[in-house]
Amino acid sequence: MQTEVQQNIKLSTWKYAVAVWLTAVMTAGFLIEIPMIPILWETSRNLFLHVPMWFTMIAIFSVGLVYSIRYLKNGDFDMDTHAETATAVGIVFGICGLLTGAMWARFTWGAWWTFAEPKLNLSALAMMIYVAYFILRSAFDDPEKRAKVAAVYNIFAASTIPFLLFIIPRQLPSLHPGADGNPAFSDLTAPELRWIFYPAIVGFIGLAFWMKEILYRYKKLQQKLETGSN
């Protein structure tokens, strides 16, 4: 019969794998030779950070959406906690996406931010919509009402992502790859970059699930302490 320590080590194996995987991917991302793409040059390495942030954000927001739907279906407060923690981690990666994007913009466009770029502004709007999720949660003292309203709002917030990040930006002029005067995204996914780009997405998504689990366990412990104090 396995001891509790052995069971915990076995369950945590994937976390060690994520740590090793992401460390190796990021190290290789800074060491490999990359194609010198006009305008971007060495900043092309930001592809290993900036774009995976958005993939990870969408993945973890999707997890939060599923849990919100499950809460509305069965009323299990545990589902609400899962949705809350997943959404919090999604916001972290979204903010990281904005920050790495601003750094890239500074070196390639000459400015940290430009209101002429729809993808930047719509991405920021998406983040504000999700920040409002937590503001809304703090407005209710009744746990059941808070969970129900938050779940409904989370479904609304998730429904805006395809429009704000994909559909609307495609209809507007953009400085992003693929627009006039900029390298197409196919240039950014040359074989040398793909070897790091796709593994980076996998690694950051794994990291996001790890962060969500830590935050979820913290929330559950906090709830137990609050319940015990009443």
Beta strands, then each sheet from edge to edge (+ up, - down):
end
